Amino acid sequence: MPLRLILCEKPSVAMSIAYCVGATEKISEGKRFYWQGDDYIVTNALGHLVGIGIPEDYGYKKWKLSDLPIIPDFKLFLLNGCGTQIGMLRKLFEREDVTEIINACDAGREGECIFRYIYNYLGSNKPVKRLWINSLTDDAIRDGMAKLLDPAEFDGMFAAGYARAKSDWIFGINLSRFYSLISNQRHKSGRVKNAVLNIIAEREAQIAAFEKKPYFKLILDNGAECTRTFDTREEAESVANSCIGKTATVCFALAEEKKENRPLLHSLTSLQREANDIFGLTAAVTLRAAQSLYEKKLITYPRTDSNFISEDMIGYVESVVKCLSSYDKGRTDKLLSQGLNFDKRVVNNAKITDHHAIIPTNIIGKLAETELNDTEKKIIGLVINRFLSALDKPYTYLEKRFEFEVEGELFRLTTRTPVELGWREYSRKGEDQQAAPAYFKNQTILVNAATIRDCETKPPAHFTEASLLAVMENIDRRIDDKELKTYVKDRGLGTPATRADIIESLISAKYIKRKKKQIYITDFGKNFIRILPDNLKSAELTAHWEQELADIEQGKCGEENFMSEIIKNVNDVIENDEVTAAETNADNTETEQPADVGKCPWCGNPVREGPKAFYCSDRENCDFFIYKHDKRIGRSYKAAEISELLANGKVTLRGCTSSKGNKYAAVFELDDTGEYVNLKFVEYVKSRKKRKTRSE
């Protein structure tokens, strides 16, 4: 009997689709599994399984100027740790009873690339259909399966995604190696990294150049504030003295009922910003907690740039609100009794690309039964509060505005009095509880006193992760060209899923550093951004790329001109003789990535060092790898340490940093579960104190 194979991007999506198409039999193959039934096989990737490789894959193991620019004939390579998953997919793709493949990866450029990379890597030629859905409700899945699309409709989308991947590779790899070699320092250059670092550098320069200036405000005894400020206290005192004891006339009085709308549902970036503002959590920590909550099925997919749900999710959302009664019954009962607010701030199909907003799932009622750490509790609380707030009524208040004239000076007073709290009843913000004055036009009042308030101009604030994420998300606001702005308005700088990594990458490269919530640029970062040409660090570069990629996606042009432009820009930098040897310590020194560090404990093949991990060289058949950076110890593993670990099963690591900032040394051993590998703490090593000699 012929079968249709559905390939999804993630296991959770595969499970949802399998349920809807009747593929209910779970078939395991070692550590991997798929679903089968009702003429379907449903399986999944794990995000990207295949990519365009690293320089070493193309034979560029040594770092030397004479090799630059590296412009390879791009091929597809298996990513570290993905051997068994791709092995299972190969068997499924090659089954004789599988007659058609359905691409059910995420609806967007990246999803299109994930599927086609795998399909092309496996060398399949079986016919393909495209499932294009933006939510995982049963109705959406069934409707999408009934309306499968011709994959040729998405050729332009794949061409744009593939061109972006290759251009970022050429840009990042070549410039990282070039600036590292000419400065004898390790640099990380990338289109988005450069732009973000430049934004931070510009803010730091503005702060450094800022000169504080004092000024003075004048406030009447009823709270009305003078519309002008004063450069000297003497001037303010003179005006105050002229007003005290005089009559003020109400020259303007207006009372209006206004509404403050609810916040939008959370995207990943808005969730990261709120978590940073309220709890001081980094973007990376928030993403990890959200991912964990997603894997525990308490929230929907977190790596989304959308703040909306689709129309077909309304019934699902109603069920989620009912399930939240165990979390806050009074609040949910009130919402359900007044009716959920499904206006365009919540439901908007046009504002959804790959994924809808982050919301709780309909098993959120089991929250009390689920083991969560402190960070996860904070994040789930933010998601639930934002979800319920978005479905509530607006905050309604009475705003009264008055203007008073006294001795030729104009004073203004504005008050707000709540009428209906709506969503603000549960907000963390304090509510306005000002007494509502009862002035009317042409009324006169006596000025009994006036207060002078000392003020000073303030420099721009240092970035926090919340404010930096906001700039990245709304990068169009920093671009003057009206046409270019449109190409990044809904995309931003980086993607929601990569922005945390970009910030962490800049920190690990020592370009920037954190001090509590604030972000500062280092001298190393200042020196690097200073030597970068303007066209390599501007937000306009990303906007220009998006303009070109949009043309490719819409079939207006091929990728040839775009790629040629990228190559020319990179080549111009490498051949630019304006970067002097004195400034950069330039030479043509060869540097080489470390050789094999040991034998793989799973298969016996060599273990090698890559940019981010130590991995088994037999990537097709073995998933063994160890990430280089370990946040638990506050540093990265060295090749010699992993070599000792693989040889002896244990290693002593010095210079580790605890979560409280204390330095320590400890013995770690290989923690091998058979599915993943980590380093497990064994015992602390006592510090060796230097003994004093008698002469000392």
N, C-alpha and C positions, 0 to 999 in steps of 0.2 A: 504494500500500500504506500503510495507516495506521501511524503511528509514535507511540511513547510518549516524551515528553521528560522526562528525569530532571534536576532542578536540584539540585546539591550546593552546599555552602557554600564549599568550597575546591578548588583544582585537584587537590591530591593525593588527596582523597576521590573526585573525579570519575574520576580515572585508575583507582583501585581498583575502583570500581563498574563502570566501563566494561569492564574486563577480565572481571569476573564475568558480565556480561549479554551479552558477545560483541560489544560495540561497539568494534571494534579499529581502525577506520579513523579516522585523525586528520585533520580537515579544518580548515585555517587560513583565517582571514579577517583579513588584515593582521597586526596584533600579537596577535590573539586566535585561539582555536581551540576546537573541540569534538570529541567522539567519536561515531561513527555505525556501526551494524551490527546485524544480527539484530533488526530492528524497533524499535531504540532509538536515541535521540540522548541523549548524556550531556554536560552542560555544568555550568558553575559560576558562582557569584557570587565576590566577593573579600572575604568577610565582608560588612559592610554596604555596599551600593551606594546605598541610598535611606534617608533619615531624615526627621525631622520639622522640619528646618531650623533656622535661627538667627533672631534678632529682625529682622535686615535683610531676610530673606525675607518678613516680614510687614509691612514698611514702617517698622520702628522703627530707623532708621539713627541718629537723634540720641538721645543719652542725656539724659533730663530727667525730673524727679520727677513732673511732671504726667501722664506716660504710665503711671506705675506704679499698680497691678500690670498687667503685660502678660499677658493671657489670650487667646491667639489661637484662632481656629477652626482647629484643627490640620490641616495638609495634608502631603503627601509631596513631598520635594524630592530631586533627584539630588545625591549628594555629590561634592566636588571630585575630579577625576581619574578619574571612573568613566564618562565619556561613551561611550567606544568599547565597553566591556564591556556596558553596558545597551543600546547600539545593536545588538550582536550578539544579545543575549537577546531583544530586541523582534522581530527577524527570525525567530528560532526559534519564539517563542511564536505568531507570526502565520502561520507556514507552514500551508497548507491540509492537508498530510498529517499534521500533528501533531494528534492527536485527544484526547490525555490528558496531563496534567502530573503528574509524581510529585515530591512534596516530599521530597528527601533531605538537607535541611539538618540540622544537629546536633539531637540529641534533647534539647530543653529550651526554655525560654521564648525565649531569644535566637535560637535557630535558627528557631523558629516565626515570630518577628517578621521576621527577615531574608527568609524566603520570602514571607510575606504582604505585606510592604512592596513587594517587587518585583512580585509578582502584581497587586496593586492599582494600583501606579504605572503598569504597562503596560496596565491596563484590560482584563485578560484575563477571559474568562468560560468558559474551557474546563474540563471536569471535572478534579478533582484527587484523587489518592490520597496517603497518607502512608507513607513508609518510615521505620520507627522501629527503629534499631539502636544499640548501644552499643560495638560494636567493628567493625573493618574486616577481619576474617578472611573468607576466601571462604565458609565455612559460614554465618557470621552474615549476610552480604549475601544469599546465596541463600535462606536461611530467611526473612529479612525481605521479600524480593521475592515470596516465595510467600504471605506473609501481610500484604499491604498493607492499611492501615487507612483508615477513613473519616475525612477531615480534620475533620469536625464534632466528633469526640471530643476535639479539641485547641482548640476555640473558647475554652474557659475559660482555657487556658494562654496563648493569644494575647492575650486580653482583659487578663490580669494583666500580661503583658510590655508591652503598649501603654500601660496605665495607669501603670506604673512609669516608662516613658520620658517621658510627658507630665508626670507629677508632678515628676520630677527636673528637667525643663526649667523648669517654672514656679517651682520652689523656687530653682534655681541662677541662672537669668537675672535674676529680679526682685531677689533679695537681693544678688547681685553688683553690679547697677546701683545699687540703693538705697544700700548702704554706700559705694560709690565716690562717689556724688554728694554724700552728706551729709558726707563727710570730705575731699573733694577729693583722694583718694588712690585708686589702682586696687586694688580688692579682688576676690577670687575666693571666692565662697561656694557651698557645695554640701553636700548632706546628709552624704555620707561625709567630705568634706574637713573640714567643721566638727568632726565627731566625732573624727577622727584628731588634728586640731590640739588639741582640748580634752584628749584623753588625754595628749598630750605636755606641754601646759601644766600639767596636774595633777601629773604626775611632777616637772616642774621646780619646782613650788611645794613639793612634799614634800621635795625635795633642799635647797631654800633654807631651809626651816624646820627642817631636821634639826640636832640638837645631838649631837655625838659624846660618848659616855660611856665611860670606861675600865672594864674588868673583867679578872678574872684567873682562869685555869684552873689546876688542879692535876693533875699526871700522875705516876703511879707509874713505877718503873724498868722494869716489864714492859709499859708502854704503856697501862695502864688509866687512864681519865680520870674524875675526880670528877663525880658527877651534878649537883652544884650549882656555880655560879660565885661569885666573891667580888668585892665592890665595892672592896676595898682590898688592896694587897699585904701589909699587915701581917696581915690576917685569913687570907690564903692561907698566909703563912709560919707562922702559929701552928698551922694545921691540918697543914701539912707536917711541922713539927717533932714534932707529937704522933704522926704515923704512922711516921716513920723509926725503924727498929730494932724495930718492933712486928710482930706476926703478923697477916696478912690471911687471912681464911677465905673459901673459895670457897662462896658461898651459892646460886649458880645456874650451871649448865653445860649447854649444849645444842649439839649438832652436827647440822646439817641440810644435805642436798643441795638446792640451789636452782637455778633456771634463769632466765636473763635472755633474754627472747625477742628475736628479730631485729627490726630496724627495719622499718617499713612501706615499700613501694615509694614512689617519689617522686611527689608532686603538684608543681605549679609552686611553690607557696608553700614547701613543705619543701625543695625544691631551692634556692630563693633564700635561705632561711635558712642552709642548710649552706654555700653558696658564700660568704655574708657572714661566717659564723663562721670558716671555714677560710682563705679567701683575701682577705676584706675586699671582695669584689665587691658592688656595689650591686644592688638588685633589678632595676633597668632593664638593667644590663649583662648580668646573668644571663639575663634574658628574651631579649635580643637574640641572645646566643650560642646559647641553646636553640632559638630560632626558626631560626637559621642551620643548626644541626645537623639540625633537622627537614627543612628544605628540601634538605639534602644526603642526606636519607633514612637518617640514622644513628640517629635516635631517633623515637619516635612523637610525636603532637601534644602540644606542651608546655603549652598554656593549659588545664590541667585542674585540678579541685579534688579528684580522686579518688586514693586510694592503693591501688587494687585493680584486678585484671583479672577478666574474666568467664570462666565455665566453658569456653566454646567456644574460649578462647585457650590452653588448656593445651598442646595439641600445638604451637602456634606458639612458645610460650615455650621448650619443649624444644629446638626447632630453633635458637632464638636462642642458647641456652647452648652448643650444639655449635659454632655459628658463632664463638663467643667463644674457642675453643681457641687461635686465633692470637694472642689478646690475653693470655691467662694459661692455658696448657694444664694446668699442674699443678692449678690451682684448679678448672677446669671438669671435668677428669677425676675429681677427688675428688668433686665434687658429683654427677656422673652415676653414679658407682659406688655412692654411698651412697643415691641417690634424691633427687629434687627435692622440696622441702617445699611441697606445694600445700594448705596448710590455710586456714582462714578469714582469716588475716592476709594472704594473697595473693589468694585467689579468693573473691570475694563479689559476686554480681550485684546484691544489694540496695544496695550502697554505690557503685554507678556511676550517674551521672546522664547528663550529655552525653558525657563521654569517660572512658576508663580511665586508669590511672596511666601515668607516663612510663617507658618501658622502651626498651632498644636494639632496633633492627630486625634482621631476619634477613640484612641485607647488612652487618652490623657487621664481618664478616670482612674487608671492604675498607677498614677504618679506616686501616691503614698506608699505603694508596694514596691516601687523601683528604687534600688540603691543608687544614690547620686552623691557625688562629692560636692564640696561647698561651691565651687565655681559653676558646676552644672545647675545647682539650685538657683544661683543668681541669674544665669542665662535663661533658664526655663521660666523664671518669674518675669523677666523682661518680655519674653515672647508672649506669654499669656496676657500680661497687662496691656501690651500694645494691641493684641488681637481683640480683646474685649473693648478697649477704648475706641478702636476704629469702627466698631459696630454700634457704638453708643450715640447719643444725641450730641450736637455741638454744645459748647459752653456759651450760655447767653448772659450778657451783662448790660447794665445801664451805664453808659458813658456820658458824663457831663463835662462840657468844656466852657471855660469862662475866660474873658479877658478884662483886665482892670486898667484904667488909665489914672495916673496920679502924678501931678507935677510934670507932665510931658513924657513920663516913662510908661512903658507898656509891660504888664505882668500877666502871665498865663497860669491857669490852674486846671488840671484834668483829674477827675476821679472816676473810679469804676466800682460799681456795686453789683454783686452777683444777682441774677434773676433766676436762672436754672443752671445748676452746676454741670449737668450732663457728664461727659467723660472726665472733666476736671475734678469730679468728686473723688476719683481714685488716683489722681495725678500726684506726683511727688512735689509739684510746684505748690507754693503757698498761695492761697486764694486771696484776692483783693477783698478786704473787709472795711474799706474806707467809708466814713460817714458821708452820706450824700448831702452836700450843701444845697441851700434853696435860694440862690441868687436869681434875680431876673434883670433883664436889660434896663438900663438907665437908673438902676438902684444905686444908692451911694452908701459907702461904709467908711468908718473911721479907721485909719491905720494907726494902731497902738504901738507897734514895734516892727523892726526889720532886722534880719540876721544876715551877717556876711559869712560866706562859706569859702574857706581857702581851698583852692584846687590847683592842679598842675596838669599840663598835657602829658599824655602817656604814650610810650613807644608801642609799636605793634607787639603783640604777645608772641612769645616763643610758641612754636607749634607743639601741640599735643598730638597723640595718634588720632584722636577724634577729629581735630581741626585739619590735620594733614589728609586724612581719609576723605573729608568733605571736599577739600581742594581737588584731590584726585578724581572723585566722583563727578565734580562739576567743573572740570578743566576747561570747558567751553567759555567760562566766564573770564578766563585769563587770555583769551584769543581775540584780537581786534577784528580780524578779517571775518566779515559776516558770513561769507560762503563757507569758509573752513570751519566755523563754529558749528555748523549744522551736522558735520560728519562725526563729531565727538560728543554732541549734546546728550545722546542716550547711551553712549558707550563709556565715556570717561577715560581716564588714564589708567591702563591696566584693566584687569577684570576683577569682579568681587572676589573670585577665588584666589587671585594672585597678589592682591594689594598687601596683604599681611606678609607674604613671603618677600615682597620687594622691600618693605621696611626692615624686616629681619635681615635680609641680604645686605642692605646698606650698613646695618649695625655690625654684622659679622665681618664685613670688609673694613670696619673701623673708619668709615666715612662719617658716620653720625653716632651719637650716644644718647642714652636716656638718663635723665636726672629726675627721679620720681615720675610725674606725668609728662614732663616736658622733654622735647627733642632738641639737641644742640648739634651743630656741625663741628667736626674735629678739624685740627690744622691739616691733617692728612686729606680730609675731604675737601677743605678749601683749596689746597694746592692742586688737587686733581681737577676740580671743576674749573679752576682758573686756566688750565692749559687746554681744556676742551674747546674746540671752535663752537661758536654760537649755534650753528645749524645742527650740532650733535646733541644739544642739551635743551632745546626749546620744546614747549608743548605743541607748537605749530608743526613740528616734525610728525608727531603722531596724527594730528589732524590731516596733514597732507597725505600720509600713508593711507588713512581711512578713506580719503577721497578717491585715491587710486584703486584701493581694494573694492570700494563700492562700484566703480566702473567695471572692474573685472567681474564682480558678482553679477552685475546686470547685463553682462555680455557686450558692453560697449567697446571693450578692448581686451587684448590678451595680456598675459603677465610679462611679456618680453620687455616692453618699455619700462615697466615698473622695476623689474629686476636689474635691468641695465643701469637705471638711475641709482639704485642702491649700491651696486658694484662700483660705479664711478665715484660716488661720494666717499666710500670707504677707501678706494684707491687714492683719491685726492689727499686724504688725511695722511696716509702712509707715505706718500711721496712729497708731502709738504715740508720744505726745508726751512720754514719759518720757526719751527720748534727747534731751538738751538741745542747743541750738545751740552753747553754750559747749564742750560735750564733743566735738562732732563737726564744728564749723565748718560747720554746715548752711547751704546756700543752694539756690536752684533753678537753678543754672547749667546751661546746655545744653552737652553735649560731643558731638562728632560723630566717627564713625569716618572715617578717611582716605578721600579720594575715589579715583578711578581713578589707578593709578600708571604706566600705560603701555599699549602695545599688545602683544597676544599674538604672539610670533614664529611661532606655528603657524597661527593663523587670522586675525589682525588685529583681533579683538575686544578690548575693554578688559580689562586685568588689574586686579583689585580686591584689597583687603586684607581678609582674614577674621581671625577670632580666632587661628588657628593657621597660616595659610598665605596666600600670594599666589596667586590662581587666576584662570583665564580665566572671564569672565562667561558664556560660552556653555557651561555645564556639560553640556548634553545631548549636544554633539557634539565637545567638545574636552577633553582630559585634562591640559592644561598647568597645573602648579602648582609652587610652591617653598615648602617648609616654612619658617616664620619662624625657628625656633630651630635653630641649627647647633652641636652639641656639639663639633665639631672646632675651632671658634674661640671657644668659651666664651661666646657671646652670641647675641642675636637680630638679624636683619636689620631695618633701618629702611626705612620706605616710600620715603624719598628715595634710599636706596642701591639699592633694587630698580628704582626709576625710572631712575636713571643706568645701571644694568646693562642694562636693556631698551633704552635709547636708544643706548648706545655699545658694548655687548657686553663692557665691562670696568668695574670699580669698585674704588676703593681703600677698604679697610676698616681703620679704626683701632680701638684698644682691644680687639684680639683677645687671647685668652689661650691659651697652649700647654698641653699635657698636664702640663707641669712647673710651671705657674703663672706663666710669664714672659709679659709683655706685649709685643705687637708690632703692626706695621702691615704690610699686604701688598696687592698687586694680585691681584684674582681676575677670572676671565672666565667667561662663560656656557658651561657644559658641557652641550650639548644632544645627546643620543643619538638623538632622534626618538621614544624611548619614555619617557624620564624626563629631568628637568632638575636640574642641581646647579650649584654654584659650584666652579670648579677653581682651585687656587693657581697663580699665575704667578711672582711674585717678591716678596721682602721690600722694604719701603720704609724707607730709613734715617731714623732719628729726626732731627728738626730741633732742634739745640741752640741755645739763646739765646746770642748773642754778648755778651760783656761790653764795656761802654763804658769809656772812659778814666776817667770819674768814678767808676766802680765799682772 
